[in-house]
Amino acid sequence: MLQPAALLILRLALGIMFFTHGYPKLAGSGAGFVAFFSQHGLPGFMVYVAGVLEVFGGMLLVLGLFTRVTAMLLAVEMGVAIWKVHLAKGYLAFHEYEFPLIVGAACLVLASVGAGMISIDRPLFKDKTGK
């Protein structure tokens, strides 16, 4: 009963969050991010890959379009962020990686259950039984 609304709210929250985190990576402050990524052992060009994934992935989540694939890619990105950046102080420093962990887990939920009834995915990809 509440599942369609809950999935919509989850998609909206994640989509807006990813968009607002990705936009600065693409809109002129890329040089600072390139240095940050390089400092953590990631190639500098990955800033732009992450920015595109976050901006366009955020928009796709809001629309509920290609949600499963998009959410899985974003979950992988959060896993890489935890591994390469947030675990620098060790796994016991939970406060260092709690945000990307919960965001990644929320993305895994969307990747596994899909966008829900209130989405563009619904009419495009529903199975032949009408579900």
N, C-alpha and C positions, 0 to 999 in steps of 0.2 A: 504494500500500500504506500509506504513512504519511500521505497527504493528508487523510483524514477526521480523524485525530487532530490533525494540525498545524492544520487550519482550526478545530477545536474549541478548541485551546489559544490560537490567535490571537484568536478571538472572546471567550473568557473573559478574557484579559489586557486587551483593549481595553474590553470591557464593564465590568469592575471599575474600570479606570482612569477611564473617562468618568463612571461613577456617582459615584466619590469626588471627582471634580473638579466635578461638577454639583450635588451635594447641598448644599454650603455656599452656593451661589448662591440656593437656594430656602429654606434653613432658618435664616433670621434674620440672616445677615451680608450681606444684599443691598445695604444702603446703601453699604458700603465698595466693593462691586463696581460699583454704579451710578456712583460717583465715578470709579473706575478706567476704566470704559467711556467715560464722558463725556470724561475727560482724553485719550483716544485717538480722539476724534471719532466715537464710536458713540452712538446714542441710549440713554438709561438703561434703557428698557424691554427692550433687547436682552439684559440680564443674565438676565431671567426666561425669555426665549426660549431663550437658550443653556443655562440651567439645566434647563429642561424637556427640551430636545433631548438633553442629556448624561445626565440621570437615566434618562429613559424609553428613549432610544436605547441606553444601556448595558445596560439590562435586556433589551431586544429582541435585542441582540447575544449576550448570554449564552444566551438561549433559542434563538437561531437563527431568529427570526421576523421576516419582512419585512427580511431582512438586507441585500439589495442596496440598497434605497431608504434604509434607515437609515444604512448605511455611506457612501453617497454624500452624504447630508446632513451627516454628521459630517466627511467629507473637505472639504466646502465650508466648514464652520465652521473647520476648521484652516487652510484657505487664507486666510480672512478674518482669523484671529488672526495669521498670519504677516504679512500685508499691513498690517494696521492697528496692530499692537503690536510684533512682533518684528523688523521690518525698520527700526525707527527709527534704529539705528546703522549701517545699510547692509547690503548683501548679502554683503560680505566678512566681517562679524562672524557667521560661521556658528554659533558657539556660542550666539548669541541665539535662533536659530530651529530648531536641530537637532531638538529634541524634538517640536514640532508638525509638523515636516516628516516625520519618520519615522512618527508616528501617522497623519497624513493619508495617507501612502503606503500604510500598512497598511490603512486604510479603503478606499482605492481598489482594493486587491487583493480585499478582500471584496466590494466592489461589482461587480467584474468577474467573479469566479469563483463567487460565492455562498457560502452557509453551509456547504456540504458535506453528507455523508451523515448526520452526527450532529447533526440540527437538526429543528426543527419545520417549517421551510420544505420539507424533503425530501418528506414525505408530502403536503403541501398543494399544492406547485407543480411536482412532477416532470412532465415532458412525457409524451405518450402512448406514447412508445417505452420508458418505464420508466427513463429516465436522470434 
